[in-house]
Amino acid sequence: MASDKDAGMFDWFTRGFTMVGASWAVLKDYPKLAVFPVFSGIALIGVTAVLAVPAGLGTAVGVELNLSDNTMQSLAFVALFVWYFLCTFVIVFCNAALIACALQRFEGKTPTVGSGFTAASKRLPQILGWSLVAATIGVILQAIQSVLSQKLGFIGELLSGIFSGVWGAVTYFVVPVLVTEGVGPIKAVKRSSGILRRTWGESFVGATGLGLVAFLFTLPLVALVFGVAALGNAGGAGNTGGQAAMVALGVIGVVYLLALIVVLTALGSIFRAAVYVYASTGVAPSRMDAALLQSSFKPK
């Protein structure tokens, strides 16, 4: 007879896969929702490319003017923060648009790419404010991680990971709150933290389930990597046919990885929007079972 622990583990896996399936049903009905992570990735590349030119020119000018090392480091830090802020804004804006579409779907409406961006644009001041806060905290956490890692080694990395995890948990609902309630970043964090404490508890069963699914779907990519390595060891790189096979496998691997990232990002946002609706109203959105959503996280 299976123990209670074994039964609990089975339920844990079942809930994770069932929640992914429910989120996938929404994404399957509206595959256009996967466009938002694609837009986000393209915009991130564009931001990085645009800022790379002035950053390079600034370094050259600094050398030409014989600026001190401290001045150069300060300028580099400012440039890095600007890049971090813009990247954060791009991610939050596209995520807000995606969550807005998911919320529209749960309300029985037909979401479109335009309606998602329109909803996010209406919260532009709040998104900018939150992006500034998130970028600032992100830089601080990176600095803390660097200091702790240098001074404490593995223990420092572990502590910094805990800090980052707590911040991620506390802010888990911030974007849905911004989209639906239009509050400022500080109030959004408090609201997010309150929802987490009141409804979800401390163990992210559903998020872990999505992580497990991500791991399972990454296994074919690992197989491709081993396939490329095997071809190389077998001397395939020394002939035209072997080179073509390695290039083909490499292209397939890159396309597969990008598609996996896009789909999992969209699924995660849909799941987050669904649980936010249930946590805020007590009513499960369409295509999501109330008992399933309620069991997504262990009560505190």
Secondary structure by P-SEA (a helix, b strand, c coil): cccaaaaaaaaaaaaaaaaaaaaaaaaaaccccaaaaaaaaaaaaaaaaaaaaaaaaaaaaaaaacccaaaaaaaaaaaaaaaaaaaaaaaaaaaaaaaaaaaaaaacccccaaaaaaaaaaaaaaaaaaaaaaaaaaaaaaaaaaaaaaacaaaaaaaaaaaaaaaaaaacaaaaaaacccccaaaaaaaaaaaaaccccccaaaaaaaaaaaaaaaaaaaaaaaaaaaaaaacccccaaaaaaaaaaaaaaaaaaaaaaaaaaaaaaaaaaaaaaaaacccccccccaaaaaaccccc
